[in-house]
Amino acid sequence: MSACLGVTMILHSLEPGTNERACIFSFLAVNKGIRICPSILVPSVILILTKLYDYNLGSITESSLWRSTDYGTTYEKLNDKVGLKTILSYLYVCPTNKRKIMLLTDPEIESSLLISSDEGATYQKYRLNFYIQSLLFHPKQEDWILAYSQDQKLYSSAEFGRRWQLIQEGVVPNRFYWSVMGSNKEPDLVHLEARTVDGHSQYLTCRMQNCTEANRNKPFPGYIDPDSLIVQDDYVFVQLTSGGRPHYYVSYRRNTFAQMKLPKYALPKDMHVISTDENQVFAAVQEWNQNDTYNLYISDTRGVYFTLALENVQSSRGPEGNVMIDLYEVAGIKGMFLANKKIDNQVKTFITYNKGRDWRLLQAPDTDLRGDPVHCLLPYCSLHLHLKVSENPYTSGIIASRDTAPSIIVASGNIGSELSDSDISMFVSSDAGNTWRQIFEEEHSVLYLDQGGVLVAMKHTSLPIRHLWLSFDEGRSWSKYSFTSIPLFVDGVLGEPGEETLIMTVFGHFSHRSEWQLVKVDYKSIFDRRCAEEDYRPWQLHSQGEACIMGAKRIYKKRKSERKCMQGKYAGAMESEPCVCTEADFDCDYGYERHSNGQCLPAFWFNPSSLSKDCSLGQSYLNSTGYRKVVSNNCTDGVREQYTAKPQKCPGKAPRGLRIVTADGKLTAEQGHNVTLMVQLEERTLIQVDFGDGIAVSYVNLSSTEDGIKHVYHNVGIFRVTVQVDNSLGSDSAVLYLHVTCPLEHVHLSLPFVTTKNKEVNATAVLWPSQVGTLTYVWWYGNNTEPLITLEGSISFKFTSEGMNTITVQVSAGNAILQDTKTIAVYEEFRSLRLSFSPNLDDYNPDIPEWRRDISRVIKKSLVEATGVPGQHILVAVLPGLPTAAELFVLPYQDPTGENKRSAEDLEQISELLIHKLNQNSVHFELKPGVQVLVHAAHLTAAPLVDLTPTHSGSAMLMLLSVVFVGLAVFVIYKFKRRVALPSPPSPSTQPGDSSLRLQRARHATPPASPKRGSAGAQFAI
């Protein structure tokens, strides 16, 4: 049935548009005064900007400004007040004083702005000497504005646009921000990313009226990756790519930047900051082995240490190529998210109530729209939702929720084994996602009125419509209403800010050649009274019956479904009571993973004892229990003490981990200049330093043409540049030999893991990038006190004594020196066997040296546990490439006295034991929760292992990589008299990731909010 009882509808016609000319709307709703009054009887102001676009000319030829002071009942045309020939492009409202309005003229005709201080009744016009591309209003000061010009300059105004001052040139689009109150002391501080003359990007801060070179600060030392600065709440994020890998840095409350710590082998290709609410960072990370999915990570308070919240969340590309993450934050309930996860090529919808600590599938409705039972059994069948929100402020997305109606969620989706783009229906939940009801069999836009007390649904269709649907009981029942006598092509719906009234405006057209229509629909006459206290009932938030959510029981007020009264002001007042802490209130700490039994255990790559490495005797550190409380969780007592990290005194231990480096981290120093050396070790003790030049000292308790001819060379080498000049009187020429180099970023030393005594060993320095220019290689090996200097990146040598030996290569490229150090085991005889693994290990193999080292350690541990063979006899080396393989070496270990050395017979016994256990599938390890990896011999046999003595083939002398660089150069060899070779840092990847990716804010699904930055086109500001 159709009904229109009690509904007031007023129809307006605006200027026509034809096939050749299209009318474009921009709306601005302004309430009387600064704050929104809850009474629907107080009149409001609506401003409508229409623009006429001529497709033949390819430009806007006319504009009209309309104003209503009775919330759409009548409209006045204001073209005579802004200039009859003025063509307007955008309109803005001041977010802190809604009486102040700003209009921008079409930049193709003139550069001016018009300012109103009386809700758009009168205007003053000001000329500009630049063209505005976007505006950013200050969050607190109503007259402070930042303007970004089309030539990438940033201007500021302290007089609401009447006067402007240049702040900075070369500013990156959309990378400028006002200060954040509470984190910045100066409210007029501006954060921005600017490009230097040579094309680099840097992070700058300065005061809006005093941004001279002398007064600019650089909070992050050096350059950052282009288009990577984000300032959001208490956090500042930047990205810096080195060695082909992006590294992300964060500053919490404007303190020193720290590198963001993801799990060691996340190896991100891309990162999006999803949310920084409640002193925590929610980030979506695309890891090295992902293409169309992202993993969700959540941080500690400082935004430094991240743990996994959900794997393989679906992503897509928006109309402008931006990444869209299928994640939706439910409005009104902190910690509640919906996400679409990809599992075995199927996309399923999951829900969490505790910020990603626990996720579950959505239970499908018990009955369909006709009341027939729905047979859908978890986990094989569930409800799946589309989680995209509309980028048009006047059309609803396919999922919606509101802060003022915290329990109501409306979304489109389907029931089945996976999310589908066919058979889409509309569903509603009135208990925050615990249960769902089907409400329509086709997609509809849903508008919240009267704080969710009234839901208005309008069909998604390209055809004209004349009906809409109303629900007064949270979507349980719906009534059909006519809002126009002639079917209307609907282009959008305008509701009053705050959803506090029952007035809405539908705009569209009767035909493609007709004039635009606005239909004001006022539902207030449906209700004869306002709601009183007795019209409400308590409702407790829960998750499948569990009332303690985020450490508290929360009770809301809801209007009783049978009561027909108008709520007006937000009635969802909440009572909260803390719960006793349980294990469910704690997430796994950084470096730990949750296993099937619920325990948080260290990941294979994490060493819990590393937390005390920077700890000195007499100090203390926080010793993690493997758990950390979910941020914003309000639980008390219970297991909180048991699960909270404890302060612990730093343990006394013998000196170890000694390193000496220069303060700037370089391996070069200028003659005649001071060089600062930093000694690093885990314990303070007596330190003696021999500088290698005859000086030794001791320390106690030391802590650790005009414009020129431009050309770009794309390859490194030595280039002969010749210039010749001719005229009628003669000629001249000149030659320049130009050395073009590329910065050397990483060195990786490749050599066998084990070799035999007095047998030649090949060592190769692998460089990234591989083509750098003329290089010099300095080799230190064995006990040599002087290095071997070569122009080739590969050498051969012999070791004459048994044991563990180190070899260091230093590569000099221009004024930069990089090095790498490796250890090689040398014995007269040993045994070797090739290992292989279950195929699932390949899915987690990023093929980088660090991962191979960590997995080698895990395999060795599992071999020791399965066989009981002492670890000194076993060396495991995982090899580069896929499928994953490793080499197992059995070594004749002897104690430091040189006694008790194992004989060949002993090695045979150990080898047979290892073969036996491998054949029995007794050697395995857990890579991560739910991922078991089996270790076995590549060729399962009980025959003796290959003996790699000098009489045997050298085929088992394994090389990681074999790359030889031959360089030609003129050089001087200096004689080095050094006694100590510096230890090497961890080897970098020889297969670096994509360095072009940028840290950016996510375009993820969140409830509609008032934009902080002025934007082109339509805008509905609260």
C-alpha positions, 0 to 999 in steps of 0.5 A: 500500500502507498501512504502519504498521511502526515507527510508534507511535500513541497516541489521546487523547479530550478533552471533547466539543463539540456543534453548539451548543457548539464546542471551541476549541484553543490549544496551547503546546509547552514544552521542558525547560530554556531551549534545545531539546535535540536528543535526542528522548529528553528529555521535553517539555511540551505545554499545551493550552487548550480553550474551549467556545463556546456559540452560543446564548449567544454566549460561552465558557462553559467552559475546560480546561487540559491538560498533558503531560510526555511529549510527548503520551503522557499528559495531566493536567487542571489546572482545579483548579490554575487555579480550577474556575470560572475561564474562560481566554482565552489562554496565552503562553510567555516567549520567553527562558525557556520555563519561564515561562507566562502565562494570561489570563482571559476579560475578559467575566468577570474581569480576571486573569492566572495566572503559572507559573515551572515549565512550567505545573505550578503557578500564581499568580493576580493581579488586574488593573485593566485588560483586556489585549488583547495582550502584547509580550515583551522580546526579551532580558529575560525579565520585561519585558512590554508590555500593551495594554489594550482602552481603548488604554492601554499598560502595562509590567511588569518583574516578569513581570506581577505589577505594572504601570505605565501608560506612555501613553494613546491608543496606536495598536493594534499600533504599540508596540515594544521597543528593538532591541539595537544600534540603541538604547542603552537596552534598556528604551526603548519606541517607540510611536505615540500620538494627541493630544487633537485626533486627530493621531498622533505618534511617541514614545519613553520608558523603560518605568519613567519615561515622564513628559511631561518624559521623552518624546522625539519623534524625528520632528518634528511629526505623522505619518499615523495608523497608520504607525509601524514599528520593525523591526531597524535601521529606523524608518519613518513616513508623512506626507501633504502636498498629497494625496501620501504621503511616507515617511521612514526613520531608520537606526540611530536617526539623523535621519529622511530622506525615502525616495527612490523613482524620481521618478514612482513616485508611491506610493499605498501602501507595505508594508515586506517585509523589513529583513534584512541592512541593506537594506529590501525594499518593495512599492509600489503606484504611481499607475497600479496597482490589484491589483499592486505593484512591488518596490523594494530600498534601499541600506543606509540605506533611503533610495535605492530601485531597482526589483527587479520590476514588477507583483507580484500582490496580494490581500486577506486575510480581514481586508482586509489586503493580501497580496503574492504574494512568498515568501522562501525559508527557509535561502537568503539573497537567494532569493525567489519572486514572482508577476508579472502580465504581460498579465493572466496571472500567472506565477511568477518566482524570484531568487537575488540579491535581485531583481537577476535573475529567471527563470521556473520550469522545469516538471518533465520528467515527470508523476506517472505518468512521462509526459513533460511538453511545456512550453517556456520562456517560453511554458510554465512552472511556476507556484506559489501563494505563500500561507502559512497564518495558522493555526500548526497547518496548513501553507500551500500553500508551505513551506520551512525554515531547517534544510532549505535546499534543499527547497521544497514548493508547490502549483501548475500547469504552463502559460502562467499560474497557475491555481486549477484543476488544482492539483498538489503539487511539490517541489524538492530543489535550491533551485528549479532543478528540480521534481518532481510529487508529488501531484495534489491539495493536501496539507499538508506537515510537515518532521520531522528537519530535513527528513530526513522529509517528512509529507504530509496531504491537504487535504480537508473529508472525514475521512482515515486515511492520511498519506504519508512521504518519506525522500528529499526527496520522490522517493518516498512511502510511505502510512501509517495513523495512525488506524483510524477516519477523522478530520476533521483540524483541524491538526498539531503538531510539536516546535519546530525540527523536530528530532524525529520526533514529531507530534500530529494533532488533529481529530474523528471527527464534528461531534458527537464529542469531540476526538481527539489522535493522537500519531505517533512515527516514531523507531522507524523508524530504528535509528541516528543519522547519521554523517559518512559518511551525508552528501554535499556539495551546492552551491547554484547557479542553473541551473549558476551556482555563484556566488550573492550573490558566493560559492560555498556548499556544504551537507551533505545526507543521502544518499538511500539512507541511513536514519538520523536526523539529529537536530541540524541537519546542513546545515553550510555552507562558503562561498568568495567569488567574483570580482566580475562585472557580475552582482554589481552592481545599477543605482544610484538614478536608473539603469535597466538596458537590454536590453544590460545597461548601467545608464543614467540614467533620463529624469528623473535628472541624474547631475550633481545629486549634486554640487549640495550640494558646496562647493569643497574638499570631495568627493562619491561620483560614482556609476558607475551601479552599486551592489553588491548588499547582502550580496553577498560577491564580491571583486576583479574589477570591484568597483573599476570599478563602485564609486562614486568619491570626487571633488573638488567642481568649481569653478564660477561662482555659480549656483542662488542661493536665499534662504529663511527658516529655517522655510521660511515666507514670513511673519515677525512685526514686531519679531521676528528672522527668519533668512534662509538663503542657498543656492548651489552655491559660496561667494563674496562675497554682498551682501544688500539687505533692501529696507528701506534696509539692505544688508550683504555676506558672504564665504564664507557657507555655505549653555460648560464643555465647549462646544458642538461643531460641525464645519464641512465647508465654508469661508466666513464663517458668521453664528452666532446664539445666542438665549436665552428664558425667561418673563422675556424673551430675549437674542441674540448674533451671531458672524461665524465665518470658517472656512478650510482650510489652503492646501497648494499653489499652481500658476501657470498661464500660456502658455509663449510669447506675443507682445510687447505682447499681453495674457497671462492668468495664473491661480493654481490652488489645492489645495484649491480652496476655502480661504477669503478670499485675497489674491494678490500678483503680481510680473511683468516688472521691476516693483519693486512688486507688484499685489495682488488678491482674484482669482486671475487677472490680465491684463498685457502684456510690452513687451520680448522675451526670457524673463520671470518671473512670481511669484504669492504667495497669502496665506491667514491667516498662511500664504503660498505662491508659485509662479514661472513663466517665459514666452517673449516674442517679436514672432513665433514658430512653433508646432506641436501634437505627439502621441505613440505611445499607450504614453506615456499608460500612464506619464503621471501628469498632474502638472507635474513629469512634464510638465516632465521629458518636455518636456526629453526631447522637446526633446533628441530634436528637437535630436539628430534635426534639429541645430537649436540648442536655443535655438530650440526650446521644448517644453511638454507639455500637461495631460490625456490623451492626451498632447500637447505644443506645439512652439515655434520661437523667434527666439533672439538672443545676449546682445549682441542680434545675430544674431537669426533672421528670419522666413525663418529660422524658416520653414526651421527649421519645415520641417526639424522638419516633415520629420523628424517626418513621417519618424518620425525623432524618438523617445526611450526613456522606460525600458528597452524603452519607445520613444516616437515623436514626430510632428505631430498633423496631419502636413503639410508646410505652414508652421506657424501664425504666432502674430503679433498679427494671428492668432487667439489660439487657440494661446495655450495655457493649462494651466488656467483657474480664477478664484477671486473672494473678498470680504474687508476688507483692508489693502494694504501698499506693498512696495518689493522689488527681488527676487522669490523663485524658486519650488520645483517645482510640485505636482500639481494632481491629488493622489493618495489621502492616506488610505493608510498605511505598514504592514508587509506581510502577505507570504508568509514561512516560519513563525516564532515570533511576537514579539508575543503573539497571541490564540488558538492559539500554538506558541512555540519 
